[in-house]
């Protein structure tokens, strides 16, 4: 089980603004901030960190959503916050039967996803 992850970003304030909006539909909020780092999480526990630096390679991080509506809300919020589309909300049966995800690129080109693994119930 992963406790937390950290990602380098070139413009900390721009990335804080982006992730504050993009992750809000998933229940994430900015919890801690220092001069060079910021931590986002749920219920007071930061588990997604961004830090000022020079990203060498784009990474992929997927956030678990509580349903397909949350996946769509994440995608809409991220796009409104300035993301680049990297895969609109939809089924991805090549991953598995119930995989439903949406992919965006953040301001540094990182591939950020929201995913739901539950079957569609109507």
QUISULNOR-V437154 format. One record per run of one state. SS is the DSSP state (a for helix, b for strand, c for the rest). FROM is the first residue (numbers start at 1). LEN is the number of residues. If there is no record, write none. Layout:
BEGIN
ss = (SS SS)
from = (FROM FROM)
len = (LEN LEN)
END
This chain:
BEGIN
ss = (c b c a c b c b c b c b c a c b c b c b c b c)
from = (1 5 10 12 25 29 34 37 43 45 53 60 65 68 81 84 86 90 92 100 106 111 117)
len = (4 5 2 13 4 5 3 6 2 8 7 5 3 13 3 2 4 2 8 6 5 6 6)
END
